[in-house]
Amino acid sequence: MKDFFSNFNKLFFLICISLFVFFLFGCEKQEPEKSPKPRSYQQTIRIGLIPEQNLFAQKKRYEPLAQYLSDKIGVNIELKILSRYGNIIDNFLNKELDGAFFGSFTGALACKKLNVEPLARPENSDAKSTYYGLIFTRIDSGILSGADMKGKRFAFVDRATTAGWLLPLHYFQEQGITDHAQWFNETYFTGTHEDAIRDVLNKKADIGAAKNTVFDRMKNENPRIEKELRILALSPEVPANSLLVSKDLNNNLIVRLKEALLDMDMDIKGRDILKKFGASRFIETKMQDYRPVFDYADHIGLDLAAYDYLNN
């Protein structure tokens, strides 16, 4: 009987040791699952939109595209519509955005100030992927040149736009206007191309500047624009609003996002989204596509790398 209890105690001891080892190693195996895993991807990509149109028009145009891209790459695309053009640079610097649909001027600024990579831009049904700026006035204003503008009111769009700022500065230089703040009775920023056009049409301003794509769209919606406004000057053609993303994004995500955009026109659902977006396809955008903006800025002595794009 004594041997029996002795053997039983040994067996019990071995079982306890085995259970201890089992739980010890079992806990060690599960421990990595409790630790946070390194993220080789992110769940949301935040994309900024410049205020080319009003808030509701921007959301209506870009939200279907964002949802399509989200479905294609398996990562949520979150849109952030900004109150002004320069906010895109600010938000990138504050690490709040992963990418943005930059205008030509903000795109050129981003290339100089930020660590970004251009991906793609839309091409319309006329195979155009560029736009140009316009300076315009009312036909009944009697304004035909810079000399006629003295003492008048000028409506800019934003200090971070090609059409609504660079073009007027270039025009003033060519017209011999050395200090536009003194030349005009009033100058101000409207914030959107639409408002610059409306303000001149409705006599809030005498002269304005905006991009031709917005001008043409509004002209088709409102016959008064073609009937009552006169175009005085044009800028060179520059890239349409392009998607540029931070190079800090996972490279695999950048590749997938670019492929999803460039392949949209080969997909039935993609073609439907493109039609609603107002494009026939997306084409690749490269750094050198911003050369006209760089040259335009150089011509008027504007250093983009050091440029203060905030409106006064």
Rosetta silent file (secondary structure, phi, psi, omega in degrees, C-alpha in Angstrom):
SEQUENCE: MKDFFSNFNKLFFLICISLFVFFLFGCEKQEPEKSPKPRSYQQTIRIGLIPEQNLFAQKKRYEPLAQYLSDKIGVNIELKILSRYGNIIDNFLNKELDGAFFGSFTGALACKKLNVEPLARPENSDAKSTYYGLIFTRIDSGILSGADMKGKRFAFVDRATTAGWLLPLHYFQEQGITDHAQWFNETYFTGTHEDAIRDVLNKKADIGAAKNTVFDRMKNENPRIEKELRILALSPEVPANSLLVSKDLNNNLIVRLKEALLDMDMDIKGRDILKKFGASRFIETKMQDYRPVFDYADHIGLDLAAYDYLNN
SCORE:     score description
SCORE:     0.000 S_00000001
   1 L     0.000  -40.627  178.896    0.000    0.000    0.000 S_00000001
   2 H   -59.302  -41.512  178.549    2.906    2.302    0.882 S_00000001
   3 H   -64.084  -35.164 -178.659    4.395    1.732   -2.610 S_00000001
   4 H   -62.235  -48.274  179.947    1.049    2.533   -4.147 S_00000001
   5 H   -66.725  -34.552  178.325    0.857    5.948   -2.460 S_00000001
   6 H   -63.791  -45.689  178.636    4.494    6.595   -3.251 S_00000001
   7 H   -65.659  -38.062 -179.191    3.924    5.852   -6.938 S_00000001
   8 H   -63.327  -43.050  179.120    0.701    7.862   -6.887 S_00000001
   9 H   -62.660  -40.414  178.367    2.507   10.912   -5.468 S_00000001
  10 H   -63.834  -43.444 -179.931    5.199   10.623   -8.127 S_00000001
  11 H   -63.317  -43.309  179.892    2.554   10.354  -10.852 S_00000001
  12 H   -62.071  -40.997  179.547    0.630   13.310   -9.430 S_00000001
  13 H   -62.923  -43.834  178.862    3.845   15.346   -9.290 S_00000001
  14 H   -63.650  -40.117  179.392    4.667   14.519  -12.922 S_00000001
  15 H   -62.909  -43.591  179.583    1.140   15.474  -14.029 S_00000001
  16 H   -61.573  -44.036  178.601    1.422   18.822  -12.203 S_00000001
  17 H   -61.787  -43.070 -178.810    4.794   19.513  -13.820 S_00000001
  18 H   -62.005  -45.063  179.672    3.399   18.583  -17.257 S_00000001
  19 H   -63.265  -40.220  179.002    0.390   20.861  -16.805 S_00000001
  20 H   -61.349  -46.313  178.853    2.638   23.728  -15.645 S_00000001
  21 H   -63.068  -41.211 -179.264    4.908   23.322  -18.710 S_00000001
  22 H   -60.670  -49.571 -179.521    1.860   23.078  -20.997 S_00000001
  23 H   -67.788  -34.753  178.469    0.312   26.288  -19.667 S_00000001
  24 H   -61.560  -50.275 -179.894    3.685   28.018  -19.621 S_00000001
  25 H   -71.772  -33.350  178.057    4.379   27.326  -23.299 S_00000001
  26 H   -61.959  -41.803  177.845    0.749   27.803  -24.205 S_00000001
  27 H   -65.541  -39.542 -179.894    0.859   31.318  -22.763 S_00000001
  28 H   -64.363  -34.893 -178.861    4.119   32.047  -24.547 S_00000001
  29 H   -71.070  -32.857 -177.439    2.619   31.022  -27.901 S_00000001
  30 H   -85.241  -14.996 -175.596   -0.393   33.263  -27.448 S_00000001
  31 H   -59.001  -41.697  178.940    1.574   36.259  -26.215 S_00000001
  32 H   -60.554  -30.895 -179.042    2.541   37.561  -29.717 S_00000001
  33 H   -67.965  -25.289  179.635   -1.156   37.659  -30.667 S_00000001
  34 H   -82.297  -19.994  179.724   -1.778   40.094  -27.805 S_00000001
  35 L   -81.631  145.036  178.835    1.024   42.388  -28.959 S_00000001
  36 L   -64.509  135.749  179.283    0.230   44.965  -31.698 S_00000001
  37 L   -84.008  145.791  175.104    1.315   43.816  -35.127 S_00000001
  38 L   -60.330  136.287 -178.103    3.418   46.092  -37.318 S_00000001
  39 L   -91.627  113.377  176.327    1.127   47.834  -39.850 S_00000001
  40 L   -93.945    1.986  179.461    2.233   47.293  -43.402 S_00000001
  41 L  -149.014  173.282  174.622   -0.979   48.971  -44.561 S_00000001
  42 L  -130.532  156.369 -173.513   -3.508   51.487  -43.307 S_00000001
  43 L   -84.612  -22.234 -177.702   -7.259   51.287  -43.041 S_00000001
  44 E  -137.919  135.775  172.301   -8.039   54.798  -44.310 S_00000001
  45 E  -111.435  122.296 -177.683   -6.465   57.074  -46.914 S_00000001
  46 E   -95.213  119.129 -176.739   -7.374   60.743  -46.396 S_00000001
  47 E  -114.793  126.666  179.426   -7.672   62.685  -49.669 S_00000001
  48 E   -89.837  149.350  177.054   -8.055   66.474  -49.764 S_00000001
  49 E  -125.337  131.377  177.338  -10.138   68.409  -52.290 S_00000001
  50 L   -77.360  154.167 -175.439   -9.569   72.041  -53.222 S_00000001
  51 L   -81.696   58.471  178.813  -12.640   74.347  -53.243 S_00000001
  52 L   -63.729  -40.372  176.853  -12.953   74.588  -57.019 S_00000001
  53 L  -122.356 -179.685  177.951  -16.739   74.409  -56.651 S_00000001
  54 L   -69.265  165.394 -173.864  -19.044   74.745  -53.666 S_00000001
  55 H   -52.915  -47.432 -174.804  -19.007   72.067  -50.954 S_00000001
  56 H   -69.571  -37.462  177.697  -22.056   70.158  -52.167 S_00000001
  57 H   -65.986  -39.839  178.576  -20.936   70.080  -55.807 S_00000001
  58 H   -63.887  -45.411  179.760  -17.508   68.783  -54.777 S_00000001
  59 H   -62.549  -43.764 -178.258  -18.999   66.023  -52.617 S_00000001
  60 H   -62.895  -35.906 -177.713  -21.430   64.989  -55.345 S_00000001
  61 H   -78.746  -41.276 -170.787  -18.634   64.732  -57.919 S_00000001
  62 H   -93.842  -23.398 -175.906  -15.921   63.014  -55.880 S_00000001
  63 H   -62.513  -42.475  176.474  -17.777   60.693  -53.493 S_00000001
  64 H   -61.670  -37.286  177.716  -18.665   58.045  -56.155 S_00000001
  65 H   -64.806  -43.832  179.838  -15.018   58.047  -57.297 S_00000001
  66 H   -62.250  -41.166  179.764  -13.798   57.661  -53.710 S_00000001
  67 H   -66.816  -39.453  178.191  -16.171   54.732  -53.116 S_00000001
  68 H   -61.231  -46.958 -179.412  -15.067   53.042  -56.351 S_00000001
  69 H   -65.934  -37.632  177.159  -11.389   53.339  -55.400 S_00000001
  70 H   -58.713  -45.504 -179.684  -12.132   52.091  -51.874 S_00000001
  71 H   -65.203  -36.596 -176.332  -13.757   48.962  -53.300 S_00000001
  72 H   -72.268  -41.018 -174.657  -10.908   48.399  -55.734 S_00000001
  73 H  -100.957   -6.516  177.245   -7.978   48.694  -53.342 S_00000001
  74 L    73.912   20.373  178.087   -9.711   47.436  -50.190 S_00000001
  75 L  -132.204  135.804 -178.477   -8.902   50.555  -48.174 S_00000001
  76 E   -65.898  130.242  175.043  -11.383   53.245  -47.163 S_00000001
  77 E  -100.728  118.370 -179.177  -10.940   56.550  -49.025 S_00000001
  78 E  -108.895  123.305 -178.499  -11.963   59.473  -46.848 S_00000001
  79 E   -90.512  140.026  175.798  -12.494   62.840  -48.542 S_00000001
  80 E  -127.200  107.192 -178.837  -11.669   66.108  -46.819 S_00000001
  81 E   -86.365  124.094 -171.602  -13.056   69.160  -48.607 S_00000001
  82 L   -95.582  154.830 -175.743  -10.961   72.194  -47.729 S_00000001
  83 L   -77.786  -23.026  177.986  -12.070   75.767  -47.201 S_00000001
  84 L  -154.342  166.664 -172.898   -9.327   77.234  -49.383 S_00000001
  85 L   -63.757  -44.898 -177.093   -6.583   76.172  -51.763 S_00000001
  86 L   -64.435  -18.284  179.504   -3.607   76.723  -49.465 S_00000001
  87 H   -59.013  -27.586 -179.403   -5.137   74.403  -46.842 S_00000001
  88 H   -62.169  -45.590  178.255   -3.881   71.422  -48.835 S_00000001
  89 H   -64.067  -45.490  179.615   -0.265   72.373  -48.173 S_00000001
  90 H   -58.523  -46.001 -177.257   -1.025   73.139  -44.514 S_00000001
  91 H   -67.096  -36.183  175.010   -2.820   69.840  -43.986 S_00000001
  92 H   -63.612  -45.009 -179.148   -0.001   67.862  -45.562 S_00000001
  93 H   -63.776  -30.921  178.901    2.517   69.602  -43.358 S_00000001
  94 L   -88.203    7.636  177.474    0.385   68.819  -40.311 S_00000001
  95 L    63.001   31.314 -179.921    0.224   65.116  -41.356 S_00000001
  96 L   -96.845  -15.988 -177.970   -3.552   65.232  -41.746 S_00000001
  97 L  -122.121  149.455  174.456   -3.686   64.163  -45.409 S_00000001
  98 L  -102.854  -17.581 -179.268   -2.278   61.214  -47.335 S_00000001
  99 E  -170.469  175.278  178.607   -3.033   62.700  -50.749 S_00000001
 100 E  -163.680  153.127  169.183   -5.034   65.346  -52.569 S_00000001
 101 E   -87.412   95.255 -176.869   -6.463   66.303  -55.927 S_00000001
 102 E   -82.914  144.013  167.471   -4.203   69.293  -56.446 S_00000001
 103 L   -73.170  179.285 -176.264   -4.824   72.072  -58.922 S_00000001
 104 H   -65.499  -41.133 -178.668   -1.953   72.993  -61.210 S_00000001
 105 H   -73.489  -46.469  178.039   -0.552   75.675  -58.896 S_00000001
 106 H   -65.679  -30.694  175.619   -1.027   73.736  -55.645 S_00000001
 107 H   -65.437  -43.481  177.471    0.410   70.699  -57.445 S_00000001
 108 H   -65.061  -40.279  176.496    3.499   72.693  -58.406 S_00000001
 109 H   -61.253  -44.439 -179.103    3.731   74.001  -54.824 S_00000001
 110 H   -61.891  -39.504  179.019    3.432   70.457  -53.474 S_00000001
 111 H   -62.679  -30.556 -178.970    6.216   69.274  -55.762 S_00000001
 112 H   -87.838  -32.655 -170.702    8.461   71.995  -54.315 S_00000001
 113 H  -106.890  -20.377 -171.854    7.396   71.881  -50.667 S_00000001
 114 L  -124.366  160.681  177.435    6.209   68.322  -49.956 S_00000001
 115 L   -91.283   75.813 -173.776    7.404   64.739  -50.322 S_00000001
 116 E  -122.329  161.898  178.422    4.689   63.740  -52.803 S_00000001
 117 E  -126.658  121.933  176.114    4.308   61.615  -55.908 S_00000001
 118 E   -68.301  138.430  179.519    1.971   62.576  -58.807 S_00000001
 119 E  -112.278  -65.979 -171.797   -0.297   59.699  -59.859 S_00000001
 120 E  -157.835  161.724  175.709   -3.047   60.550  -62.341 S_00000001
 121 E  -143.626  156.367 -177.386   -5.476   63.165  -63.651 S_00000001
 122 E   -76.354  148.672  173.048   -8.758   62.989  -65.586 S_00000001
 123 E  -116.467  132.865 -177.511   -9.014   63.343  -69.336 S_00000001
 124 L   -84.752 -177.128 -175.192  -12.306   64.645  -70.740 S_00000001
 125 L   -66.464  -18.146  176.986  -14.268   63.451  -73.747 S_00000001
 126 L   -92.206   15.148 -179.571  -12.280   65.800  -75.997 S_00000001
 127 L    62.340   30.662  177.981   -9.052   64.046  -74.928 S_00000001
 128 L  -104.174  131.855  176.410   -8.038   67.121  -72.909 S_00000001
 129 L  -125.152   21.906 -179.995   -6.290   66.715  -69.554 S_00000001
 130 E  -130.699  168.693  172.882   -5.278   70.351  -69.200 S_00000001
 131 E  -144.226  175.215  176.756   -6.970   73.684  -68.603 S_00000001
 132 L  -142.688  161.975 -178.523   -6.040   77.356  -68.875 S_00000001
 133 E   -92.518  156.511  179.202   -6.855   80.542  -67.042 S_00000001
 134 E  -128.775  143.221  164.561   -9.016   83.435  -68.223 S_00000001
 135 E  -111.502  132.134 -172.276   -9.190   87.123  -67.366 S_00000001
 136 E  -142.600  160.304  177.847  -12.628   88.507  -68.150 S_00000001
 137 E  -146.009  173.823  174.306  -14.834   91.556  -67.733 S_00000001
 138 E   -78.679  143.468  179.755  -18.356   92.606  -68.614 S_00000001
 139 H   -60.889  -35.240 -177.500  -18.833   93.676  -72.221 S_00000001
 140 H   -82.976    4.888 -179.175  -20.561   96.847  -71.062 S_00000001
 141 H   -78.873  -22.138 -177.161  -17.635   97.805  -68.771 S_00000001
 142 L    77.079    6.940 -178.475  -15.623   99.345  -71.619 S_00000001
 143 L   -86.960  123.412  179.698  -12.487   97.614  -70.273 S_00000001
 144 L  -127.064  -14.352 -176.153  -10.140   96.359  -72.992 S_00000001
 145 L  -150.658  176.304  177.409   -6.661   96.675  -71.453 S_00000001
 146 L   -61.923  -35.849  179.717   -4.739   97.112  -68.238 S_00000001
 147 H   -60.947  -36.255 -179.885   -4.923  100.887  -68.630 S_00000001
 148 H   -72.100  -13.908 -176.631   -8.725  100.688  -68.575 S_00000001
 149 H   -84.976   -9.249 -176.397   -8.597   98.786  -65.282 S_00000001
 150 L   -58.462  128.734  178.994   -7.228  101.681  -63.218 S_00000001
 151 L    79.921    7.354 -178.386   -9.499  102.415  -60.272 S_00000001
 152 L   -97.571 -176.130  179.557  -11.637   99.324  -60.865 S_00000001
 153 E  -110.458  128.734 -178.242  -12.389   96.212  -58.767 S_00000001
 154 E  -116.395  130.769  178.797  -10.572   92.920  -59.463 S_00000001
 155 E  -104.677  106.077  171.100  -11.772   89.520  -58.202 S_00000001
 156 E   -84.239  170.584  175.262   -8.977   86.963  -57.718 S_00000001
 157 L   -97.377  -58.755 -176.299   -9.694   83.372  -56.686 S_00000001
 158 L  -167.001  151.082  179.255   -6.843   82.443  -54.342 S_00000001
 159 L   -70.877   -3.399  179.208   -3.103   83.038  -53.972 S_00000001
 160 L  -116.924   38.698  176.420   -2.570   79.314  -54.621 S_00000001
 161 L  -130.517  148.623  175.384   -4.152   79.097  -58.082 S_00000001
 162 H   -74.943  -53.285 -175.990   -2.730   79.417  -61.589 S_00000001
 163 H   -68.366  -39.606 -172.920   -5.860   80.802  -63.231 S_00000001
 164 H   -95.553    8.967  177.799   -7.012   82.934  -60.323 S_00000001
 165 H  -151.303  -56.829 -178.661   -3.658   84.447  -59.301 S_00000001
 166 H   -60.152  -45.870 -179.744   -0.594   83.632  -61.440 S_00000001
 167 H   -58.495  -50.741  177.851   -2.305   84.627  -64.693 S_00000001
 168 H   -57.932  -42.165  179.461   -3.387   88.057  -63.418 S_00000001
 169 H   -60.936  -41.328  178.087    0.096   88.764  -62.013 S_00000001
 170 H   -64.674  -41.973  179.591    1.645   87.837  -65.365 S_00000001
 171 H   -63.272  -44.623  179.688   -0.920   89.981  -67.191 S_00000001
 172 H   -59.999  -41.985  179.956   -0.263   92.979  -64.925 S_00000001
 173 H   -60.580  -44.615 -179.019    3.478   92.667  -65.578 S_00000001
 174 H   -69.628  -26.282 -179.510    2.953   92.642  -69.332 S_00000001
 175 L   -89.515    1.896  178.413    0.568   95.606  -69.088 S_00000001
 176 L    79.069   17.226  177.928    3.080   97.661  -67.117 S_00000001
 177 L   -89.975  103.566 -173.475    1.105   97.547  -63.863 S_00000001
 178 L   -85.634  -25.980  179.524    3.879   97.400  -61.251 S_00000001
 179 L  -136.528   91.930 -174.671    1.695   97.673  -58.140 S_00000001
 180 H   -66.542  -27.620  179.450   -1.761   96.227  -58.671 S_00000001
 181 H   -62.688  -33.283  177.886   -2.821   97.043  -55.086 S_00000001
 182 H   -86.177  -27.821 -176.508   -2.437  100.754  -55.946 S_00000001
 183 H   -70.386  -39.006 -177.922   -3.719  100.418  -59.496 S_00000001
 184 L   -94.965  152.048  174.529   -7.103   99.038  -58.516 S_00000001
 185 L   -70.922  -33.003  179.840   -9.653  100.632  -56.247 S_00000001
 186 E  -155.421  138.727  170.032  -10.285   97.201  -54.681 S_00000001
 187 E  -132.360  146.640  179.470   -8.945   93.654  -55.004 S_00000001
 188 E  -157.667  166.172  179.514  -10.185   90.605  -53.123 S_00000001
 189 E  -106.520  128.850 -179.362  -10.223   86.792  -53.149 S_00000001
 190 L   -84.905  -25.453 -179.013  -13.485   84.977  -53.868 S_00000001
 191 L    93.644  -30.221  177.351  -12.258   81.525  -52.772 S_00000001
 192 L  -136.546  155.929  176.267  -13.779   79.695  -55.775 S_00000001
 193 H   -66.378  -37.923  179.568  -13.674   80.107  -59.552 S_00000001
 194 H   -57.348  -45.782 -177.112  -17.459   80.045  -59.639 S_00000001
 195 H   -69.374  -32.548  176.549  -17.736   83.048  -57.340 S_00000001
 196 H   -63.334  -41.508  179.234  -15.186   85.054  -59.327 S_00000001
 197 H   -67.065  -45.198 -179.670  -17.292   84.536  -62.462 S_00000001
 198 H   -63.194  -39.937 -177.044  -20.558   85.344  -60.671 S_00000001
 199 H   -64.389  -38.875  177.308  -19.142   88.486  -59.083 S_00000001
 200 H   -71.223  -42.451 -179.997  -18.128   89.963  -62.446 S_00000001
 201 H   -59.294  -39.296 -175.716  -21.385   88.875  -64.070 S_00000001
 202 L   -97.972   13.601  172.217  -23.399   90.524  -61.286 S_00000001
 203 L    68.588   20.061  171.199  -21.220   93.682  -61.146 S_00000001
 204 L   -74.652  -31.888  174.970  -19.734   93.086  -57.710 S_00000001
 205 L  -127.636  156.168  179.159  -16.340   93.187  -59.468 S_00000001
 206 L   -90.334  -33.956 -179.737  -15.307   94.802  -62.751 S_00000001
 207 E  -136.065  148.259  177.678  -12.670   92.221  -63.747 S_00000001
 208 E  -145.910  172.758  177.120  -12.044   88.661  -62.639 S_00000001
 209 E  -137.622  143.420 -179.808   -9.932   85.589  -63.291 S_00000001
 210 E  -164.098  173.999  179.339  -10.890   81.900  -63.304 S_00000001
 211 E   -87.990  149.156 -174.003  -10.182   78.600  -65.050 S_00000001
 212 H   -66.413  -30.966 -177.982  -11.754   77.868  -68.421 S_00000001
 213 H   -65.233  -39.428  177.267  -13.277   74.529  -67.411 S_00000001
 214 H   -72.012  -41.771  178.568  -15.424   76.187  -64.745 S_00000001
 215 H   -58.220  -46.519 -178.220  -16.173   79.129  -67.053 S_00000001
 216 H   -66.652  -39.750  178.862  -17.313   76.792  -69.848 S_00000001
 217 H   -64.553  -43.933  179.804  -19.464   74.675  -67.532 S_00000001
 218 H   -68.893  -32.557  177.637  -21.185   77.738  -66.090 S_00000001
 219 H   -63.221  -38.223  178.442  -21.589   79.207  -69.579 S_00000001
 220 H   -69.621  -27.181 -179.784  -23.535   76.116  -70.609 S_00000001
 221 H   -87.928  -26.360 -175.953  -25.760   76.485  -67.549 S_00000001
 222 L  -135.594  102.630 -177.680  -26.233   80.264  -67.789 S_00000001
 223 H   -58.804  -20.508  179.939  -26.436   81.916  -71.249 S_00000001
 224 H   -61.043  -32.725 -175.886  -25.774   85.325  -69.669 S_00000001
 225 H   -61.929  -48.091  178.887  -22.107   84.437  -69.211 S_00000001
 226 H   -69.667  -34.522 -176.055  -21.378   84.113  -72.927 S_00000001
 227 H   -76.275  -33.638 -169.745  -23.648   87.032  -73.781 S_00000001
 228 H  -110.876  -11.805 -177.648  -22.410   89.509  -71.163 S_00000001
 229 E  -109.740  145.721  178.887  -18.763   88.651  -70.446 S_00000001
 230 E  -118.547  134.341  177.502  -15.654   89.365  -72.540 S_00000001
 231 E   -89.075  129.540 -176.661  -12.374   87.406  -72.277 S_00000001
 232 E  -103.896  -30.298 -175.714   -9.286   89.632  -72.163 S_00000001
 233 E  -156.576  155.265  179.245   -6.368   87.199  -71.651 S_00000001
 234 E  -127.238  151.131  173.672   -5.475   83.507  -71.489 S_00000001
 235 L   -96.741  169.325  170.281   -2.790   81.568  -69.623 S_00000001
 236 L   -63.358  163.201  176.910   -0.746   78.643  -70.999 S_00000001
 237 L   -77.044  139.078 -178.323   -2.337   75.196  -70.611 S_00000001
 238 E  -132.659  163.502 -175.857   -1.562   73.457  -67.313 S_00000001
 239 E   -63.181  140.248  172.762   -2.432   70.007  -65.880 S_00000001
 240 L   -63.479  165.924 -178.889   -6.006   69.372  -64.752 S_00000001
 241 L   -51.239  120.275 -174.257   -6.545   68.612  -61.064 S_00000001
 242 E  -116.077  150.216  175.066   -4.305   65.612  -60.371 S_00000001
 243 E   -85.225  119.631  172.809   -4.065   63.146  -57.510 S_00000001
 244 E  -117.262  139.748 -178.412   -0.734   63.417  -55.709 S_00000001
 245 E  -125.081  157.138  177.436    0.003   61.221  -52.686 S_00000001
 246 E   -67.446  137.408  176.330    2.537   61.246  -49.885 S_00000001
 247 L   -72.101   -6.853  175.728    5.569   59.049  -50.492 S_00000001
 248 L   -77.470  -14.350  175.353    5.193   57.990  -46.847 S_00000001
 249 L   -62.957  151.047  174.289    2.230   55.847  -47.908 S_00000001
 250 L   -55.163  129.827 -174.523    2.874   52.128  -48.230 S_00000001
 251 H   -60.114  -35.540  178.733    4.327   51.645  -51.726 S_00000001
 252 H   -62.548  -37.967  177.625    1.978   48.750  -52.471 S_00000001
 253 H   -66.070  -41.705  179.385   -0.987   51.035  -51.751 S_00000001
 254 H   -60.295  -45.124 -179.602    0.394   53.727  -54.051 S_00000001
 255 H   -63.133  -45.750 -178.687    0.772   51.213  -56.891 S_00000001
 256 H   -65.021  -38.886  179.397   -2.728   49.785  -56.379 S_00000001
 257 H   -66.265  -43.120  179.154   -4.309   53.236  -56.214 S_00000001
 258 H   -64.743  -44.035  179.091   -2.585   54.360  -59.408 S_00000001
 259 H   -62.741  -39.647 -179.914   -3.549   51.161  -61.246 S_00000001
 260 H   -62.097  -39.779  179.142   -7.180   51.498  -60.111 S_00000001
 261 H   -69.534  -47.338 -175.711   -7.334   55.020  -61.569 S_00000001
 262 H   -70.491  -21.100 -178.258   -5.572   54.214  -64.846 S_00000001
 263 L   -99.308    3.965 -175.476   -7.690   51.079  -65.420 S_00000001
 264 H   -57.511  -40.183 -175.481  -11.095   52.659  -64.710 S_00000001
 265 H   -72.746   -7.625  177.325  -12.042   53.025  -68.366 S_00000001
 266 H   -99.175    6.927 -177.430  -11.555   49.271  -68.898 S_00000001
 267 L  -122.130  135.478 -176.200  -14.132   48.406  -66.232 S_00000001
 268 H   -57.905  -50.648  179.321  -17.921   48.660  -66.718 S_00000001
 269 H   -64.988  -38.126  178.654  -18.544   50.193  -63.305 S_00000001
 270 H   -60.709  -42.039  179.472  -15.459   52.369  -63.713 S_00000001
 271 H   -64.377  -35.480  178.438  -16.754   53.806  -66.986 S_00000001
 272 H   -66.814  -42.973  177.821  -20.060   54.668  -65.324 S_00000001
 273 H   -64.139  -42.560  178.794  -18.262   56.479  -62.502 S_00000001
 274 H   -59.360  -41.718 -179.723  -16.057   58.312  -65.019 S_00000001
 275 H   -61.223  -44.412  178.792  -19.115   59.514  -66.930 S_00000001
 276 H   -67.286  -31.705 -179.515  -20.633   60.950  -63.754 S_00000001
 277 H   -74.712  -21.778 -178.537  -17.257   62.473  -62.873 S_00000001
 278 L    91.083   31.688 -179.026  -17.081   64.186  -66.269 S_00000001
 279 L  -138.068  158.791  176.283  -14.102   62.289  -67.666 S_00000001
 280 L   -94.934  -27.609  178.836  -13.395   59.617  -70.254 S_00000001
 281 E  -171.963  172.903  170.248  -10.422   58.140  -68.367 S_00000001
 282 E  -106.096  141.019  176.876   -7.510   58.917  -66.029 S_00000001
 283 E  -120.673  160.165 -177.405   -4.029   59.343  -67.450 S_00000001
 284 E   -68.186  138.941  173.918   -0.656   59.304  -65.710 S_00000001
 285 L  -111.994  135.124 -179.962    0.624   62.571  -64.262 S_00000001
 286 L  -122.629  163.238 -178.799    4.363   63.161  -63.911 S_00000001
 287 H   -55.947  -38.827 -176.175    6.462   65.846  -62.238 S_00000001
 288 H   -69.604  -13.858  177.755    7.455   67.351  -65.582 S_00000001
 289 H   -66.787  -17.475  179.308    3.790   68.018  -66.402 S_00000001
 290 H   -90.537    5.672 -179.328    4.011   70.994  -64.022 S_00000001
 291 H   -54.500  -41.857  178.723    6.772   72.620  -66.080 S_00000001
 292 H   -59.010  -35.094  178.979    4.402   75.317  -67.516 S_00000001
 293 H   -71.311  -43.284  177.615    3.546   76.416  -63.957 S_00000001
 294 H   -58.517  -45.227 -178.628    7.215   76.452  -62.909 S_00000001
 295 H   -66.080  -40.734  179.850    8.080   78.522  -65.989 S_00000001
 296 H   -61.715  -43.694  179.015    5.124   80.868  -65.469 S_00000001
 297 H   -65.309  -43.334  178.791    6.169   81.479  -61.855 S_00000001
 298 H   -59.554  -38.268 -176.513    9.800   82.046  -62.859 S_00000001
 299 H   -62.935  -32.204  179.820    8.714   84.584  -65.457 S_00000001
 300 L  -100.724    9.308  176.332    7.114   86.808  -62.820 S_00000001
 301 L    74.797   31.717 -178.745    9.913   86.211  -60.297 S_00000001
 302 L  -102.831  118.443  179.671    7.932   83.987  -57.924 S_00000001
 303 L   -88.838  104.019 -176.173    9.969   81.415  -55.965 S_00000001
 304 H   -62.070  -34.679 -177.358    7.560   78.521  -55.346 S_00000001
 305 H   -64.360  -30.413 -178.338    9.798   76.875  -52.755 S_00000001
 306 H  -110.648    7.950 -171.359    9.631   79.961  -50.537 S_00000001
 307 L   -70.060  133.294  174.354    6.218   81.235  -51.643 S_00000001
 308 L   -91.276  104.244 -172.171    3.716   82.393  -48.998 S_00000001
 309 L   -89.866    2.232 -178.474    0.457   81.104  -50.418 S_00000001
 310 L   -76.091  137.485  179.498   -1.826   82.436  -47.635 S_00000001
 311 L   -73.137  143.817  179.636   -4.391   85.042  -48.688 S_00000001
 312 L   -79.791    0.000    0.000   -4.092   88.485  -47.114 S_00000001
